[in-house]
């Protein structure tokens, strides 16, 4: 067994890891880079041969985990994509939409290149290629053992992050017995609307684990929902609109569900709610198809005859013409629109019309990757460019991490502590550098052996065993040797590193 790390290694987006076993090459996710990751790494090539990949095991449908599967197919992959049934259904909509966005963005860039007499470019893939790649998908239920080939089987457990999202248990027969690797995918927040909490896992030899919010604590979700309702009420009262950039799949449905009870209790007066995202409209229907995956609270509402994903005053916007009309509403509107990081889609139009207005509010309810428009707005930039035009950031900016679909630091720890036995090692992926360093130190303080994986790193199990045999002196010498030079700038850092080694040695 050997694992090579490519995407979401040393960064947040573009999840992609190769597991080699039994002469097969298996991808764990195949996602698009977004924000600064896309600029630094690029999406248009793979550091491996797509034709040599036998399987893709897909943890969930979000584009930073699934978005390059059509490109993999376009470049020669003819294996199978293994995922849950709900993930397959969501990908049928999301990948086609991603292909459409690729086409539209390239068409816009090519018009500019034609005027400049430059060579034209082609999209990563088209909507049609995305549709064709769906023939490779195989959907399975949670908790079912799936033998892909002799000596290799997997099982999906609910990760509570998105409809159909999965923790992947991987079982491999080796000479000395069975080895089990657990791939966390993206772990969900607890008490999130609609979804169940992440499943607990009994044991693992090694864990590949996300760390998106490894240095941050979310607020109480009930308090966050109350805060969202208050923001809406006060913004409408002062004559503004509320714009909520939201991932079309997952976060939008959860926001709708959360607002439902406030509308039904008449908390809001004279407020119009709009979901302006054709993809959100389509995937909401997929959510309604898979009610068996809802948590008990949502199921109770359905049994009572209440549709938790609809309420009076809520309009799903489909056509471009309808979307333009929403942009003309001066006040009294709550607009939920994609994309969640404000990088594409109709949300940019809504921001262009409302971001400069002091009476309006922008509410972020999901993760904003570094380099994205959402990140820039959230981190205090006074002006941002939208469609080539500088727009002043005058609206009130709010961040509600409690509505995030990702587990926070405590949630990640609780999941790890749920294992009956400590794993031999934890491989950290999917996180910003400082976040991962912080979470690694925290894990080590609890006696876990954790490594931050970088692009191109290779792991085979011996990576951990080797260090276990090192003496205390060996560890200190290796740490000192890792510094190219020692000066006033890093001596304190070295001292802190050695202190941590002493603490671990005592344990």
ChimeraX attribute file (.defattr): number of C-alpha atoms within 10 A of each C-alpha:
attribute: neighborCount
match mode: 1-to-1
recipient: residues
	/A:1	15
	/A:2	13
	/A:3	21
	/A:4	20
	/A:5	22
	/A:6	22
	/A:7	30
	/A:8	28
	/A:9	27
	/A:10	20
	/A:11	23
	/A:12	24
	/A:13	26
	/A:14	28
	/A:15	30
	/A:16	28
	/A:17	26
	/A:18	24
	/A:19	22
	/A:20	16
	/A:21	16
	/A:22	13
	/A:23	8
	/A:24	14
	/A:25	18
	/A:26	21
	/A:27	23
	/A:28	26
	/A:29	29
	/A:30	28
	/A:31	23
	/A:32	26
	/A:33	26
	/A:34	24
	/A:35	19
	/A:36	16
	/A:37	22
	/A:38	15
	/A:39	11
	/A:40	10
	/A:41	13
	/A:42	14
	/A:43	18
	/A:44	12
	/A:45	14
	/A:46	15
	/A:47	7
	/A:48	10
	/A:49	12
	/A:50	21
	/A:51	14
	/A:52	14
	/A:53	21
	/A:54	16
	/A:55	22
	/A:56	27
	/A:57	23
	/A:58	30
	/A:59	29
	/A:60	27
	/A:61	30
	/A:62	24
	/A:63	22
	/A:64	21
	/A:65	25
	/A:66	26
	/A:67	26
	/A:68	29
	/A:69	28
	/A:70	26
	/A:71	25
	/A:72	22
	/A:73	20
	/A:74	19
	/A:75	14
	/A:76	13
	/A:77	21
	/A:78	18
	/A:79	17
	/A:80	19
	/A:81	23
	/A:82	24
	/A:83	27
	/A:84	26
	/A:85	19
	/A:86	23
	/A:87	27
	/A:88	22
	/A:89	20
	/A:90	23
	/A:91	25
	/A:92	20
	/A:93	21
	/A:94	26
	/A:95	28
	/A:96	24
	/A:97	18
	/A:98	23
	/A:99	24
	/A:100	18
	/A:101	18
	/A:102	17
	/A:103	18
	/A:104	14
	/A:105	14
	/A:106	17
	/A:107	16
	/A:108	10
	/A:109	14
	/A:110	18
	/A:111	13
	/A:112	13
	/A:113	14
	/A:114	11
	/A:115	8
	/A:116	9
	/A:117	10
	/A:118	11
	/A:119	8
	/A:120	13
	/A:121	11
	/A:122	13
	/A:123	16
	/A:124	19
	/A:125	24
	/A:126	23
	/A:127	20
	/A:128	13
	/A:129	18
	/A:130	27
	/A:131	17
	/A:132	15
	/A:133	23
	/A:134	21
	/A:135	12
	/A:136	16
	/A:137	21
	/A:138	15
	/A:139	15
	/A:140	18
	/A:141	16
	/A:142	19
	/A:143	13
	/A:144	11
	/A:145	15
	/A:146	15
	/A:147	13
	/A:148	12
	/A:149	9
	/A:150	9
	/A:151	13
	/A:152	17
	/A:153	16
	/A:154	21
	/A:155	21
	/A:156	26
	/A:157	23
	/A:158	27
	/A:159	28
	/A:160	29
	/A:161	28
	/A:162	27
	/A:163	26
	/A:164	29
	/A:165	30
	/A:166	30
	/A:167	27
	/A:168	25
	/A:169	21
	/A:170	20
	/A:171	20
	/A:172	17
	/A:173	16
	/A:174	13
	/A:175	6
	/A:176	6
	/A:177	8
	/A:178	12
	/A:179	17
	/A:180	19
	/A:181	21
	/A:182	22
	/A:183	21
	/A:184	24
	/A:185	24
	/A:186	26
	/A:187	28
	/A:188	27
	/A:189	26
	/A:190	22
	/A:191	17
	/A:192	23
	/A:193	24
	/A:194	25
	/A:195	28
	/A:196	23
	/A:197	19
	/A:198	24
	/A:199	17
	/A:200	17
	/A:201	16
	/A:202	10
	/A:203	18
	/A:204	22
	/A:205	17
	/A:206	21
	/A:207	21
	/A:208	21
	/A:209	23
	/A:210	25
	/A:211	28
	/A:212	27
	/A:213	24
	/A:214	26
	/A:215	19
	/A:216	15
	/A:217	14
	/A:218	19
	/A:219	14
	/A:220	14
	/A:221	19
	/A:222	14
	/A:223	12
	/A:224	18
	/A:225	18
	/A:226	14
	/A:227	14
	/A:228	20
	/A:229	17
	/A:230	14
	/A:231	19
	/A:232	24
	/A:233	18
	/A:234	15
	/A:235	22
	/A:236	23
	/A:237	16
	/A:238	13
	/A:239	14
	/A:240	23
	/A:241	28
	/A:242	28
	/A:243	25
	/A:244	26
	/A:245	27
	/A:246	29
	/A:247	23
	/A:248	25
	/A:249	27
	/A:250	23
	/A:251	25
	/A:252	26
	/A:253	23
	/A:254	22
	/A:255	19
	/A:256	21
	/A:257	19
	/A:258	22
	/A:259	21
	/A:260	18
	/A:261	13
	/A:262	15
	/A:263	17
	/A:264	11
	/A:265	8
	/A:266	8
	/A:267	12
	/A:268	16
	/A:269	11
	/A:270	11
	/A:271	18
	/A:272	17
	/A:273	20
	/A:274	20
	/A:275	24
	/A:276	26
	/A:277	27
	/A:278	20
	/A:279	22
	/A:280	28
	/A:281	19
	/A:282	17
	/A:283	23
	/A:284	20
	/A:285	12
	/A:286	18
	/A:287	23
	/A:288	14
	/A:289	12
	/A:290	14
	/A:291	15
	/A:292	10
	/A:293	20
	/A:294	19
	/A:295	17
	/A:296	13
	/A:297	12
	/A:298	20
	/A:299	18
	/A:300	13
	/A:301	12
	/A:302	14
	/A:303	9
	/A:304	8
	/A:305	9
	/A:306	13
	/A:307	15
	/A:308	22
	/A:309	21
	/A:310	16
	/A:311	18
	/A:312	10
	/A:313	11
	/A:314	18
	/A:315	15
	/A:316	18
	/A:317	20
	/A:318	16
	/A:319	11
	/A:320	13
	/A:321	9
	/A:322	12
	/A:323	19
	/A:324	13
	/A:325	10
	/A:326	17
	/A:327	16
	/A:328	10
	/A:329	13
	/A:330	13
	/A:331	19
	/A:332	22
	/A:333	23
	/A:334	23
	/A:335	26
	/A:336	29
	/A:337	29
	/A:338	27
	/A:339	22
	/A:340	25
	/A:341	26
	/A:342	24
	/A:343	17
	/A:344	14
	/A:345	17
	/A:346	20
	/A:347	23
	/A:348	23
	/A:349	18
	/A:350	24
	/A:351	22
	/A:352	20
	/A:353	14
	/A:354	26
	/A:355	27
	/A:356	17
	/A:357	17
	/A:358	16
	/A:359	20
	/A:360	28
	/A:361	25
	/A:362	27
	/A:363	21
	/A:364	24
	/A:365	25
	/A:366	22
	/A:367	21
	/A:368	20
	/A:369	22
	/A:370	18
	/A:371	16
	/A:372	17
	/A:373	22
	/A:374	23
	/A:375	18
	/A:376	18
	/A:377	20
	/A:378	17
	/A:379	12
	/A:380	10
	/A:381	12
	/A:382	13
	/A:383	16
	/A:384	18
	/A:385	12
	/A:386	15
	/A:387	10
	/A:388	7
	/A:389	10
	/A:390	12
	/A:391	18
	/A:392	18
	/A:393	22
	/A:394	17
	/A:395	20
	/A:396	17
	/A:397	17
	/A:398	16
	/A:399	15
	/A:400	20
	/A:401	21
	/A:402	24
	/A:403	28
	/A:404	24
	/A:405	24
	/A:406	28
	/A:407	30
	/A:408	25
	/A:409	20
	/A:410	16
	/A:411	20
	/A:412	21
	/A:413	16
	/A:414	13
	/A:415	16
	/A:416	21
	/A:417	14
	/A:418	14
	/A:419	14
	/A:420	12
	/A:421	12
	/A:422	18
	/A:423	19
	/A:424	16
	/A:425	20
	/A:426	25
	/A:427	18
	/A:428	24
	/A:429	31
	/A:430	28
	/A:431	25
	/A:432	21
	/A:433	16
	/A:434	11
	/A:435	17
	/A:436	25
	/A:437	18
	/A:438	15
	/A:439	24
	/A:440	22
	/A:441	16
	/A:442	17
	/A:443	17
	/A:444	16
	/A:445	14
	/A:446	12
	/A:447	13
	/A:448	18
	/A:449	20
	/A:450	23
	/A:451	19
	/A:452	20
	/A:453	23
	/A:454	18
	/A:455	16
	/A:456	14
	/A:457	13
	/A:458	17
	/A:459	16
	/A:460	13
	/A:461	16
	/A:462	10
	/A:463	12
	/A:464	17
	/A:465	12
	/A:466	9
	/A:467	12
	/A:468	12
	/A:469	10
	/A:470	12
	/A:471	11
	/A:472	13
	/A:473	10
	/A:474	12
	/A:475	18
	/A:476	18
	/A:477	12
	/A:478	11
	/A:479	14
	/A:480	16
	/A:481	11
	/A:482	10
	/A:483	12
	/A:484	6
	/A:485	10
	/A:486	12
	/A:487	8
	/A:488	7
	/A:489	9
	/A:490	12
	/A:491	13
	/A:492	12
	/A:493	11
	/A:494	17
	/A:495	12
	/A:496	12
	/A:497	15
	/A:498	17
	/A:499	13
	/A:500	15
	/A:501	18
	/A:502	14
	/A:503	12
	/A:504	16
	/A:505	11
	/A:506	8
	/A:507	9
